Amino acid sequence: MVEIRYFAAVADAVGKDSETLELPVAATIADLRAALADTYGPDLDKMLGVCAYLVGDELTRDPSTALTPRVDVLPPFAGG
């Protein structure tokens, strides 16, 4: 089980701040994106393609990164 936390535009797109998904033990960001696209549609996958992912203590965009029990999905933020 992986807890997925959504922020900003991604949270708006999925209609929630978080959810728990059952993914294989060796699942990667690519697997997460595929599961979310299957659930929420291809428009979300386009958005996920520009997101950063906080996996453990590592901020990454690498789709081959293995998931940890909690993953934060962070869209690009504007402002300053």
C-alpha positions in Angstrom: 0.0 0.0 0.0 1.3 3.5 -0.9 -0.2 6.7 0.5 -0.3 9.3 -2.3 -0.6 12.9 -1.3 -1.7 15.4 -3.9 -1.0 19.2 -3.9 -2.3 22.2 -5.8 -3.6 21.6 -9.3 -3.2 17.8 -9.1 -5.4 17.7 -5.9 -8.0 19.8 -7.8 -7.8 17.4 -10.8 -8.4 14.2 -8.7 -10.8 15.9 -6.3 -8.9 14.9 -3.1 -5.8 15.6 -1.1 -4.7 12.0 -0.7 -5.5 8.4 -1.2 -4.0 5.0 -0.6 -3.3 2.7 -3.6 -2.3 -0.9 -3.7 0.7 -1.2 -5.9 3.3 -3.9 -6.3 6.2 -3.9 -3.9 8.7 -2.9 -6.6 6.4 -0.2 -8.1 8.0 2.9 -9.6 6.8 6.4 -10.4 6.1 5.2 -13.9 3.8 2.5 -12.4 2.1 5.1 -10.2 1.5 7.4 -13.2 0.0 4.5 -15.2 -2.3 3.6 -12.3 -3.4 7.2 -11.9 -4.0 7.6 -15.7 -6.1 4.4 -15.7 -8.2 5.9 -12.9 -8.4 9.5 -13.7 -7.7 9.6 -17.5 -5.0 10.7 -19.9 -5.3 14.4 -19.1 -4.1 13.7 -15.6 -1.1 11.8 -17.0 -0.1 14.9 -19.0 -0.1 16.9 -15.7 1.8 14.2 -13.9 4.5 14.3 -16.6 5.6 17.8 -15.4 5.3 17.0 -11.7 8.0 16.4 -9.2 7.7 13.5 -6.7 8.8 13.5 -3.1 9.8 9.8 -2.6 11.2 9.4 0.9 13.6 12.3 1.3 14.3 12.5 -2.5 12.7 15.0 -4.8 12.7 13.4 -8.3 11.2 13.4 -11.7 12.9 10.1 -12.7 10.1 7.6 -13.7 12.3 4.6 -12.6 12.5 5.7 -9.0 11.1 3.1 -6.7 8.1 4.1 -4.5 8.2 4.4 -0.7 5.2 4.0 1.6 4.3 7.7 1.0 4.8 9.7 -2.1 3.9 13.4 -2.6 2.9 14.6 -6.1 4.1 18.2 -6.5 3.0 20.1 -9.6 5.1 23.1 -10.7 4.4 26.1 -8.5 4.3 29.6 -9.7 4.9 32.8 -7.8 7.6 33.8 -5.4 
